[in-house]
Amino acid sequence: MEKWSNQTTGTDFILLGLFHHTQVPNLLFTLIFLGFLVATVGNMMMILLIGLDSRLHTPMYFLLSQLSFIDLLYSSAFVPKIAIDFLSGRNHISFTSCGIQFFLFMLLMGAECLLLAVMAYDRYVAVCHPLHYSMLMRPTVSASMVTGTWSCALLNALIHVTYTMNLRYCSARQIHHFFCEISALLRLVCTDTSLYENTLFISGIVFLLLPILAIMASYGKILSTVVGLRSNLGKKKAMATCSSHMIVVSLFYGTAISKYFLPKAYHTAEHDEVTSIFYTILTPMLNPLIYSLRNKENLELAPYNAAIEDQHKHQGDNTMPTEDKDDVFNGSCMTQAI
């Protein structure tokens, strides 16, 4: 690892990266690069398919396209720099580039936190208020929610980047991370940052804790509604359309909480690097796979629900068996939701 020496000039930082701890850097680099390719192709395909398939022009898939866009930016913002550093043997980053990386990280992290809460609300409306879904999640409402998500994340990122990049850094500018992440940067600051760390904690409450509470409330109502359904098909469709989001939420928030809410005594530079891999490489790679596999089942169930609804339109609602009414009710709302 001698080739990764201090090559900085002036205000440059040194990114120690992922490879100075491992005995098999080539294998680790290969795995990271393959994950990057899968994440890039998968998320680009998701965005393209949602745009081209008219069946997917619904609020749920509009929000999913935003998630794919965030994941695409995640991997594109950090992995190419990792690859360049590894292949060239130069691991320094300029002060400006470090600020850009930090800004992108804060922007994407904040946007995904809020977007997952918006997606949970969309599922809540689709399952618990299906008759009002087209009104409550009409295009203008969905667009406003997404705009608000990006605006809040942008404002938060600008505040933190402006403050952090104007702090006084020590002469030893070795960042124990593979990108310019907030906790790694604060370790290099020569002044007291305790007050600012309290501000970061408040920001974490707004962007992590409050969305988690909103997601838990949404899925609590969804679960109570699903349990009350008499139709097995209705239950299956409701769980199919929500389970993929629950998996993604668990992966993302579980990693974020372990990183930003655990006491400092449980944190090491190595721990922070490993957890960062989850939401910069692994989660962007897994999200398209999770959603495509689960929502394939939704699309396969849609024609069956449409057939039931069409059949009973000719028979009249009063002659419809109770279980079939549930099928039509849940089928129509879920078809509309997807």
PESUL-V395755 format. One record per residue. RES is the residue in one small letter. SS is DSSP state (H for helix, E for strand, L for the rest). PHI is phi in whole degrees, -180 to 180 (none if undefined). OMEGA is omega as a letter, one per 30 degrees, with the letter a starting at -180 (none if undefined). Layout:
res=RES ss=SS phi=PHI omega=OMEGA
res=RES ss=SS phi=PHI omega=OMEGA
//
This chain:
res=m ss=L phi=none omega=a
res=e ss=L phi=-65 omega=a
res=k ss=L phi=-67 omega=l
res=w ss=L phi=-93 omega=a
res=s ss=L phi=-94 omega=l
res=n ss=L phi=-71 omega=a
res=q ss=L phi=-116 omega=a
res=t ss=L phi=-79 omega=l
res=t ss=L phi=-131 omega=l
res=g ss=L phi=64 omega=a
res=t ss=L phi=-100 omega=l
res=d ss=L phi=-66 omega=l
res=f ss=E phi=-110 omega=l
res=i ss=E phi=-109 omega=l
res=l ss=E phi=-92 omega=a
res=l ss=L phi=-68 omega=l
res=g ss=L phi=73 omega=a
res=l ss=L phi=-93 omega=a
res=f ss=L phi=-97 omega=a
res=h ss=L phi=-79 omega=l
res=h ss=L phi=-96 omega=a
res=t ss=L phi=-100 omega=l
res=q ss=L phi=-90 omega=a
res=v ss=L phi=-127 omega=a
res=p ss=H phi=-62 omega=a
res=n ss=H phi=-65 omega=l
res=l ss=H phi=-66 omega=l
res=l ss=H phi=-62 omega=l
res=f ss=H phi=-63 omega=l
res=t ss=H phi=-61 omega=l
res=l ss=H phi=-63 omega=l
res=i ss=H phi=-64 omega=a
res=f ss=H phi=-68 omega=l
res=l ss=H phi=-64 omega=l
res=g ss=H phi=-61 omega=l
res=f ss=H phi=-63 omega=l
res=l ss=H phi=-64 omega=l
res=v ss=H phi=-63 omega=a
res=a ss=H phi=-64 omega=a
res=t ss=H phi=-66 omega=a
res=v ss=H phi=-66 omega=a
res=g ss=H phi=-62 omega=a
res=n ss=H phi=-73 omega=l
res=m ss=H phi=-65 omega=l
res=m ss=H phi=-65 omega=l
res=m ss=H phi=-60 omega=a
res=i ss=H phi=-63 omega=a
res=l ss=H phi=-66 omega=a
res=l ss=H phi=-66 omega=l
res=i ss=H phi=-64 omega=l
res=g ss=H phi=-72 omega=a
res=l ss=H phi=-91 omega=a
res=d ss=L phi=-90 omega=a
res=s ss=H phi=-64 omega=l
res=r ss=H phi=-66 omega=a
res=l ss=H phi=-100 omega=l
res=h ss=L phi=-85 omega=a
res=t ss=L phi=-128 omega=a
res=p ss=H phi=-56 omega=a
res=m ss=H phi=-60 omega=a
res=y ss=H phi=-77 omega=l
res=f ss=H phi=-63 omega=l
res=l ss=H phi=-66 omega=l
res=l ss=H phi=-65 omega=l
res=s ss=H phi=-65 omega=l
res=q ss=H phi=-67 omega=l
res=l ss=H phi=-63 omega=l
res=s ss=H phi=-64 omega=l
res=f ss=H phi=-65 omega=l
res=i ss=H phi=-62 omega=a
res=d ss=H phi=-63 omega=l
res=l ss=H phi=-64 omega=l
res=l ss=H phi=-68 omega=l
res=y ss=H phi=-53 omega=a
res=s ss=H phi=-68 omega=a
res=s ss=H phi=-72 omega=a
res=a ss=H phi=-78 omega=a
res=f ss=H phi=-118 omega=a
res=v ss=H phi=-66 omega=l
res=p ss=H phi=-57 omega=l
res=k ss=H phi=-66 omega=l
res=i ss=H phi=-60 omega=a
res=a ss=H phi=-65 omega=a
res=i ss=H phi=-63 omega=a
res=d ss=H phi=-63 omega=a
res=f ss=H phi=-67 omega=a
res=l ss=H phi=-76 omega=a
res=s ss=H phi=-92 omega=a
res=g ss=L phi=80 omega=l
res=r ss=L phi=-107 omega=a
res=n ss=L phi=-120 omega=l
res=h ss=E phi=-97 omega=l
res=i ss=E phi=-141 omega=a
res=s ss=L phi=-70 omega=a
res=f ss=H phi=-60 omega=l
res=t ss=H phi=-66 omega=l
res=s ss=H phi=-64 omega=l
res=c ss=H phi=-64 omega=l
res=g ss=H phi=-63 omega=l
res=i ss=H phi=-66 omega=l
res=q ss=H phi=-60 omega=l
res=f ss=H phi=-62 omega=l
res=f ss=H phi=-62 omega=a
res=l ss=H phi=-62 omega=l
res=f ss=H phi=-62 omega=a
res=m ss=H phi=-65 omega=l
res=l ss=H phi=-63 omega=a
res=l ss=H phi=-70 omega=l
res=m ss=H phi=-62 omega=l
res=g ss=H phi=-65 omega=a
res=a ss=H phi=-64 omega=a
res=e ss=H phi=-69 omega=l
res=c ss=H phi=-57 omega=a
res=l ss=H phi=-74 omega=a
res=l ss=H phi=-64 omega=l
res=l ss=H phi=-63 omega=l
res=a ss=H phi=-69 omega=l
res=v ss=H phi=-64 omega=l
res=m ss=H phi=-66 omega=l
res=a ss=H phi=-66 omega=l
res=y ss=H phi=-64 omega=l
res=d ss=H phi=-60 omega=l
res=r ss=H phi=-67 omega=l
res=y ss=H phi=-62 omega=a
res=v ss=H phi=-66 omega=a
res=a ss=H phi=-63 omega=a
res=v ss=H phi=-90 omega=a
res=c ss=H phi=-94 omega=l
res=h ss=L phi=-134 omega=a
res=p ss=H phi=-63 omega=a
res=l ss=H phi=-71 omega=l
res=h ss=H phi=-106 omega=a
res=y ss=H phi=-61 omega=a
res=s ss=H phi=-64 omega=l
res=m ss=H phi=-87 omega=a
res=l ss=H phi=-70 omega=a
res=m ss=L phi=-118 omega=l
res=r ss=L phi=-65 omega=a
res=p ss=H phi=-54 omega=a
res=t ss=H phi=-66 omega=l
res=v ss=H phi=-68 omega=l
res=s ss=H phi=-60 omega=a
res=a ss=H phi=-65 omega=l
res=s ss=H phi=-65 omega=l
res=m ss=H phi=-63 omega=a
res=v ss=H phi=-67 omega=l
res=t ss=H phi=-62 omega=l
res=g ss=H phi=-63 omega=l
res=t ss=H phi=-61 omega=a
res=w ss=H phi=-67 omega=a
res=s ss=H phi=-67 omega=l
res=c ss=H phi=-63 omega=l
res=a ss=H phi=-65 omega=l
res=l ss=H phi=-65 omega=l
res=l ss=H phi=-62 omega=l
res=n ss=H phi=-61 omega=a
res=a ss=H phi=-65 omega=a
res=l ss=H phi=-62 omega=a
res=i ss=H phi=-62 omega=a
res=h ss=H phi=-69 omega=a
res=v ss=H phi=-68 omega=a
res=t ss=H phi=-59 omega=a
res=y ss=H phi=-72 omega=a
res=t ss=H phi=-64 omega=a
res=m ss=L phi=-78 omega=l
res=n ss=L phi=-104 omega=l
res=l ss=L phi=-76 omega=l
res=r ss=L phi=-92 omega=a
res=y ss=E phi=-99 omega=a
res=c ss=L phi=-72 omega=a
res=s ss=L phi=-68 omega=l
res=a ss=L phi=-79 omega=a
res=r ss=L phi=-107 omega=l
res=q ss=E phi=-89 omega=l
res=i ss=E phi=-91 omega=l
res=h ss=L phi=-80 omega=a
res=h ss=L phi=-166 omega=l
res=f ss=L phi=-101 omega=l
res=f ss=L phi=-155 omega=a
res=c ss=L phi=-80 omega=a
res=e ss=L phi=-105 omega=a
res=i ss=H phi=-57 omega=a
res=s ss=H phi=-66 omega=l
res=a ss=H phi=-68 omega=l
res=l ss=H phi=-69 omega=a
res=l ss=H phi=-64 omega=l
res=r ss=L phi=-66 omega=a
res=l ss=L phi=-97 omega=a
res=v ss=E phi=-78 omega=a
res=c ss=L phi=-88 omega=a
res=t ss=L phi=-102 omega=l
res=d ss=L phi=-71 omega=a
res=t ss=L phi=-115 omega=a
res=s ss=H phi=-62 omega=l
res=l ss=H phi=-65 omega=l
res=y ss=H phi=-66 omega=l
res=e ss=H phi=-66 omega=l
res=n ss=H phi=-66 omega=l
res=t ss=H phi=-64 omega=l
res=l ss=H phi=-62 omega=l
res=f ss=H phi=-64 omega=l
res=i ss=H phi=-63 omega=l
res=s ss=H phi=-61 omega=l
res=g ss=H phi=-64 omega=l
res=i ss=H phi=-64 omega=a
res=v ss=H phi=-67 omega=a
res=f ss=H phi=-97 omega=l
res=l ss=H phi=-119 omega=a
res=l ss=H phi=-68 omega=a
res=l ss=H phi=-63 omega=l
res=p ss=H phi=-60 omega=l
res=i ss=H phi=-62 omega=l
res=l ss=H phi=-63 omega=l
res=a ss=H phi=-65 omega=l
res=i ss=H phi=-66 omega=l
res=m ss=H phi=-63 omega=l
res=a ss=H phi=-64 omega=l
res=s ss=H phi=-62 omega=a
res=y ss=H phi=-77 omega=l
res=g ss=H phi=-65 omega=l
res=k ss=H phi=-68 omega=l
res=i ss=H phi=-62 omega=a
res=l ss=H phi=-62 omega=l
res=s ss=H phi=-65 omega=l
res=t ss=H phi=-70 omega=a
res=v ss=H phi=-64 omega=l
res=v ss=H phi=-60 omega=a
res=g ss=L phi=-80 omega=l
res=l ss=L phi=-74 omega=l
res=r ss=L phi=-91 omega=a
res=s ss=L phi=-89 omega=l
res=n ss=H phi=-64 omega=l
res=l ss=H phi=-66 omega=l
res=g ss=H phi=-62 omega=l
res=k ss=H phi=-63 omega=a
res=k ss=H phi=-62 omega=a
res=k ss=H phi=-70 omega=l
res=a ss=H phi=-62 omega=a
res=m ss=H phi=-71 omega=l
res=a ss=H phi=-65 omega=a
res=t ss=H phi=-78 omega=a
res=c ss=H phi=-107 omega=a
res=s ss=H phi=-63 omega=a
res=s ss=H phi=-62 omega=l
res=h ss=H phi=-66 omega=l
res=m ss=H phi=-63 omega=l
res=i ss=H phi=-65 omega=a
res=v ss=H phi=-63 omega=l
res=v ss=H phi=-60 omega=a
res=s ss=H phi=-63 omega=l
res=l ss=H phi=-64 omega=a
res=f ss=H phi=-71 omega=a
res=y ss=H phi=-71 omega=l
res=g ss=H phi=-60 omega=l
res=t ss=H phi=-67 omega=a
res=a ss=H phi=-64 omega=a
res=i ss=H phi=-65 omega=l
res=s ss=H phi=-63 omega=a
res=k ss=H phi=-90 omega=a
res=y ss=H phi=-108 omega=a
res=f ss=L phi=-115 omega=l
res=l ss=L phi=-75 omega=l
res=p ss=L phi=-59 omega=a
res=k ss=H phi=-61 omega=a
res=a ss=H phi=-61 omega=a
res=y ss=H phi=-94 omega=a
res=h ss=L phi=-106 omega=l
res=t ss=L phi=-133 omega=l
res=a ss=H phi=-60 omega=l
res=e ss=H phi=-66 omega=l
res=h ss=H phi=-62 omega=l
res=d ss=H phi=-64 omega=l
res=e ss=H phi=-66 omega=a
res=v ss=H phi=-65 omega=a
res=t ss=H phi=-66 omega=l
res=s ss=H phi=-67 omega=l
res=i ss=H phi=-60 omega=a
res=f ss=H phi=-61 omega=a
res=y ss=H phi=-92 omega=l
res=t ss=H phi=-104 omega=a
res=i ss=H phi=-127 omega=a
res=l ss=H phi=-69 omega=a
res=t ss=H phi=-62 omega=l
res=p ss=H phi=-59 omega=l
res=m ss=H phi=-77 omega=a
res=l ss=H phi=-82 omega=a
res=n ss=H phi=-55 omega=l
res=p ss=H phi=-61 omega=l
res=l ss=H phi=-67 omega=a
res=i ss=H phi=-63 omega=a
res=y ss=H phi=-70 omega=a
res=s ss=H phi=-67 omega=a
res=l ss=H phi=-70 omega=a
res=r ss=H phi=-73 omega=a
res=n ss=H phi=-79 omega=l
res=k ss=H phi=-61 omega=l
res=e ss=H phi=-66 omega=l
res=n ss=H phi=-62 omega=a
res=l ss=H phi=-68 omega=l
res=e ss=H phi=-72 omega=l
res=l ss=H phi=-80 omega=a
res=a ss=H phi=-59 omega=l
res=p ss=H phi=-61 omega=l
res=y ss=H phi=-64 omega=l
res=n ss=H phi=-66 omega=l
res=a ss=H phi=-64 omega=l
res=a ss=H phi=-65 omega=l
res=i ss=H phi=-61 omega=a
res=e ss=H phi=-64 omega=a
res=d ss=H phi=-65 omega=a
res=q ss=H phi=-62 omega=a
res=h ss=H phi=-86 omega=l
res=k ss=H phi=-64 omega=a
res=h ss=H phi=-83 omega=a
res=q ss=H phi=-93 omega=a
res=g ss=L phi=91 omega=a
res=d ss=H phi=-67 omega=a
res=n ss=H phi=-70 omega=a
res=t ss=H phi=-94 omega=a
res=m ss=L phi=-82 omega=l
res=p ss=L phi=-60 omega=a
res=t ss=H phi=-58 omega=a
res=e ss=H phi=-66 omega=l
res=d ss=H phi=-69 omega=l
res=k ss=H phi=-60 omega=l
res=d ss=H phi=-62 omega=l
res=d ss=H phi=-61 omega=a
res=v ss=H phi=-65 omega=a
res=f ss=H phi=-59 omega=a
res=n ss=H phi=-76 omega=l
res=g ss=H phi=-65 omega=a
res=s ss=H phi=-66 omega=a
res=c ss=H phi=-71 omega=a
res=m ss=H phi=-73 omega=l
res=t ss=H phi=-62 omega=l
res=q ss=H phi=-66 omega=a
res=a ss=H phi=-70 omega=a
res=i ss=L phi=-96 omega=none
//
